[in-house]
Amino acid sequence: MRLCFLVEEQYRHDGMPLDVIRQLGAWGHQVDVLWPGRSLIPISEAVRAGSHDAWVLKTVSGGPGLTLLEAAASVGLTTVNDVRAIRGVRDKALAAVIARSSGLPVPVTYAAARPQEFAEIPEAEFPLVVKPADGSSGRAVRLVATPDRLLDPVEPDEAGAPGGGLLIAQPYVPNSGTDLKVYSVAGRLYATERCSPLHPAHAVRERQVPLTPEIARIAAEIGTVFGLDLYGVDILLGPDGPVVVDINDFPSFRQVPDAVARVSAAVLELARNGTAGQGAGSPTAGQPIAGQSTPGQAKPTPAAPAPSTPAPTPPFTVPPAPPAAAPRPRPAASIGGGR
């Protein structure tokens, strides 16, 4: 198969997706890479029907890659995830409306272009978690204890959304200081727990944990509602039950066993059979919901090598393997609202 990966600048050294790209190449597939943040891209030539079996995006909110992915979809190319699903979760204000209207447990969400507007929220709903609607990787997320703290001095990159974009605010959900991150790899669910960035003093060892049926149902329903196949969900265990505080397309998949092989196999499966949430829904037999293989289930196996294809031509490149002595930076954990 021939695949195209769009990799934003923030992820150009990350194992996810670079290790997936290398794994697919090792299995005999041609993987072309576009770097939207630092390349001149002749889009009329690069984006055309039949150019690739599928396009895959590792993006940041507001990054240029999403437009290119939408262009690929517009000429009939398969995208992983479905491009409409990515748009739906990258805009956190839009995602909150979609999720809440679908009955998912999401905090009440307010939107404003300036933080001082949140002073109109009843004081009983404070503290608030405030963040940009187009935020990613925990950028500019802050906990505001009372209305008079809304205009407290913040770091330059925390002043608000660039260009006057929306901010969102959600009432803080009391919790133990532990975040639960659930990953979906084309219908198979895995969970990890980690320390909440809003509770750095609470020491939690990041590790894989079992999923309860309730959490598995919520995570699977998110895939169905948004049409996602590869995604992550941040869930808090609040006093009234689980609360969804963030949704991410193509996350880090940290602590997922054999993550590179599993994600690589899922990309091939979705490229062959289509996306738009087909991998989502209630887990079925053979689709573990707690990160455990079912009896007799084999690990993902390499697909048969594809027939030889021409070498990639500009602007496509393949990322070189990193030097053995240079460890790759660890991906930053995304931070959801409502914490």
N, C-alpha and C positions, 0 to 999 in steps of 0.2 A: 504494500500500500504506500501511497505518497501522502504525507501529512504536512501541514504548515502550522508551526507554533508562533504565536505573537507573544513576545516576552517584554514586559515593561522594564524600564531602567531599575526600579527598586528590586527586581528579582533576578538581575543578570548574573548574580553569583550564588543564588539559592539552589539547594539540591532539588527542590520542587519548584520548577519543573525540569531543571537541567539534567538531573539523573534519569528522569523519565525519557527525555529526548535521547540520551545516550543508550538507554535500555532498548528503545524501539529500533534504534540504528543497529544495535548488536543483534537483534532478532531478524535483521535483513530488510527492514522497511526504510524507505527514504524519508527523512525528516528535514524539511527546510525551516529556517528560523528567520523571522523578521523582528527587528528591534525598533519599534515605533518611536522611541525617544531619541534615537541617534542615527537615523538613516533617512536618506532620500529615497522615497518609495514611488516608483512609477506605477501608480495604482491601476491605470488602465490596462497594463500588461500583467501585473502581479495578481490582480483580482479578476479572474475570468472563469466562466463555467468550465468545469472539467479539469481545472489546474491541479486540484488536489482532491483526495477522497474526503478529507475533513480538515477544518481549521480549529485550532485550540488556542484559547487566550488565558494568559496569566496576567491579570491586570490590577491596577489600582483604580479607585473611584475617580472618575474624571480624566483618566488617562486616554491617550490617543488611540490605544489598541482597540477599544470598544467600537469606535467608528469604523475601523478597518474590518472588524469582525462582522459588523452590520452590513458592510459593503459585500463581504463574501456571501452572507446569507441572501442578499438581494439578487444575486445571480444564480441562486439555487444550490450553493455549496452547503454541506452539512457543517454545523458548528457544535463544538463540545465546550461547555453546555450550550443549550439552545440560547440564541442571542437575546431573545425577549425575556428569558428567565434571568439572564445576567443583569439586564437593565432593571428588572424588577427588584433585585436585591441590592444593587449598587447604590440606588437612591433610597436611603434609609427612611425618609418620610413616606415614600411610595410603598416601601416594603411593610411599614407599620400598618398602613391602611389596608393593604391586601391581606396581611396576616390576620388582623383583628376582625375584618369583615368576613373572614372564612372560619371564625370561631377558634383560632389559635390563641393560646394564653400569652398575650403581648400586653405590656403596660400601656396605660393611657399615654398618648403622645401629643405634644404640642410643637408647633413650628413657628419660627419667627426669623427675620433677617438680622435682628440685633438682639443681643442678650438681654438688654434692659426691658424688652417687651415681656419677658417671662415674669416680671414683677407682678403682672396682672393675675398670675396663677394663684389660687388660694394658698395662703401660707401653710395651711394644714397639709398640703401636698409636698412640702419641702421636707428633707433635702431632695434636690433634683440632680439627675445626671444630664449634663448638657454636652452636645457634640455636634460637629458639622454633619449635615445630611449626606454629604458626599465623602465623609471621612473613611479612612482605612488604616489598618495596623495600629489602632489606638491613638491616632493623631488627634490632639486637641480635645480629648475627653476629660471632663473635670466634674467633680462633685461639688455642688453649691449648697451650702447648709441652710442659708436663709436668703430672703429676697435682697437684703442690703449687701450681700456678697456677690451679686451678679456682675458687678462692674469692678471687682477686685482685679488688680494688675495681673496679667498673665504673660506667658512667654510669647514672643512674636508670632510663632506658628500656631498659637492657641487663641488668637484674638477673634477668630471666626472663619467662616468659609471664604476663600478667595473670591474676589469679584462680587461680593454681596450675595453669595449663595445662602441657602437656608441653613438654619441651625434647628436641631430638635432637642426637646427636653422631655424626660420621663421621670416620674417619681422613683426615687431610690427604693429598691426592693431589699429589705433586711435579709441578710444571709450570713452564712458561717465564714465567709471569706474565701470559699472554694468555688471555682468555676467548673462547670461540667461542659466539655466540648464533645459533641457527637459528630462523627464523620460518616458520610455516605459515599461508598464507592460503588456506583451503579446498582444500588439496592441493598448492599451489604453494609450493616451499621456497626460502628466501633465507637467506644467512648473512652475519654481520658478525663482526669481531673487535674486541676492546676490552681495555683494561687491567683486570686483576683488581683489585677493591677491596682484596684482601688483599696486593697488591703495588703500592702506589701509586707507588713509586719507579721502576717499570718503565714507561717511556714507550712507549705504543702509540697510534698514530693510529686512531681508530674509522673503519672502512671496510668496504665490502662485499667479500666474498671468495668464490671459487668453493667449491663443496661437492664433497668426494670421494664416490664411490659408497657407501663405508662409513658416512660421517656422514649422508648422505641416507637410507640404509636405516634407521639408528637413529631419526632424527627422524620418518620416516614411520611406523615401527612404534609410536612413542609415541602418535601420533594414533589408530592402530588399537586399541591396548591400552586407552587411557583414553577413547576415544570423543570426541576433541576435533576441532574444525574450524579454529578460530582460536587459535593458541597459539605459545609460544616455549619453546625448550629451551636450557639452558646446558650446554655440553659442554667438558670439559677433555681435552687430549691428554696423558695421563699416560705413564709409562714402559712400561706394559703395554697401551696403546691408549686409545681414547676412553672417557671416563667421564661419565655423565649426572649432573649435580649439582643441577639444579633444573628444574622445569616450571611454566610460567605460562599461565593462560588469558587471552586478550585482552591481550597485552603492548603495548609501545610501538611496535613495528614500525619502529624507527629504522633508517635506511639502506636500507629497502625502497624501490625506485624506485616513484614514483607511489603511495605507500602509502595515502593517503586515498582515491583513486579505487578502488584494488584492494580495500581492506577494505570500502568502501561497496558495491561490486558483489558482494563475497562475502556480506555481510549480506543483501542482497536475494535472492541465489541460495539461501541457506540458509533464509530466511523462506519462500520459495516451495516448496522441495523437501524441507524437513526437515533436521534436524541429526543429532546422536548419532554423529559421526565419519564420516558419509558422504563428507566431503571428504578423509579421511585414507587412508592406505594407500600402497602403492608408487607413486611417480610414474609417470604414463603419458605417452604422446605428447601434446604440447601442454601438459604440466605441467612447466615448467622446474625443474630441481633445483639450479641454481646462480644463481638470480636473473636469468637471461638469457631474453629472449623467444625463442621458436623462430622460424625463418624464416617470415615472412608473418603472424606473430601480431600482432594489433592490441592496443593498450592498452585497458583497460576503458572501455566507453562508457556514457553515461548511459542508464538505463532509461527507457522511455516514461513520461511523466508520468501519475500516477494520477488518476482522476476526483476532482473537487473534493470535499473532505470538510469537515465542520464544524470550526470553530476549536477548539483544545484547551480543555478546561474544567478548573478546579481539581480535583485538585492538580497537574495537568500544566502544565509550562512549557517554553518553548524558550529556551535560553541565548542572551543577546545576543552579537553579534560583539564581540570585544575592541577597545579603542581602538587605532588604528594605531600610536601611539607607545609602547604598553605591551607589550613582548615577554612572551610566555608563559613561565613557568618550565619548564625542561627536565625531562622525566620522569627520576626516579631509576632507575638500573639495578638490577634485582633481583640478589640475591646467592644463589647456590646453596650447598648444603653440600658437603662433600668436597673443598673447594679446599685 
